[in-house]
Amino acid sequence: MSILVNTQNEQEEKVLLAFLESLKYEYQANVDNDEQISGVFLDQYNKDIDAADAEIENGNFVSQSDVEMLFEQRRKSI
């Protein structure tokens, strides 16, 4: 997941960076142009898709029929 944040001043930026570092979040600072932002987004998006594909290949998924059955059972209990 990616979030783009524009701070109002240098003090806000320092506070935000200190917060991210204190919780050991991975972040990238000083991303200045749309092309660079798009590149970062696409890199992360592709990693997420690769991870999802790997989960599916390892059998970690729910079939559509199982989901439909779950919703049907939930409706009956309400």
N, C-alpha and C positions, 0 to 999 in steps of 0.2 A: 504494500500500500504506500502511496506517495501523497505528500501534502506540500503545497506551495504556500509559503507564508511571507507576506510583505509587512515588515515592521514599520512603525511610524518614525522611530528615531534610534540612535545608537544605543541608548540605555535599554530599550525594549529588546533589541537584538542581543545584547549581552545577557540579559535575564533569560531569554529563550534558550540561548546556547548553553548557559550554565545548567538550566533545567534538563535539557536533552543529554548533556554530558553526565549529570548526576544519576540519571536513570540508565545510562549506558546505551542510549538510542543511537542507531546508525543514522547519520545525516550528512548532507553535502551542502556546504555553504558557498556563497558567491557564485551562484548560477545566474548568469547575466542575460542570456539571450534565449529567444524562443526555440531556436534550433537545438541548443544545448539541453534545454528543459525537455524537449521532445525526445531527444536521444536518451536521456536518463530515464524518462517514463517508459520508452519502448524497451530498453534493456531490462527494467524491472518487470514489465508486462510479459516479456518473453521468458524470463526466469520463472514467473508464476505459472505460465502455461506449461513449461517443461516439468515443473513440480507436479502439477495436476495430472499430466499425462503419465508420469511415473507412478503416481498413486493408482490410477486406473489400471495400468499394466500389472501392478502388484495385487490387484483384486480389491482395492479399497474404494468401493463405489456402491451406490444403491440403484437398483434397476427401476425403471418407470413403473412397472407393475407393482412393485413393493411400495412405492410412494402412493400410488392410487389406492392400494389396499389400506394403507395407514390412514389416509384422509377419509376413506369410507368408514373405517372403524371409529374414527374420531366423531364423525357426524352422528353415528348411531348412539354414542355415549352422551351426546348433548341433548 
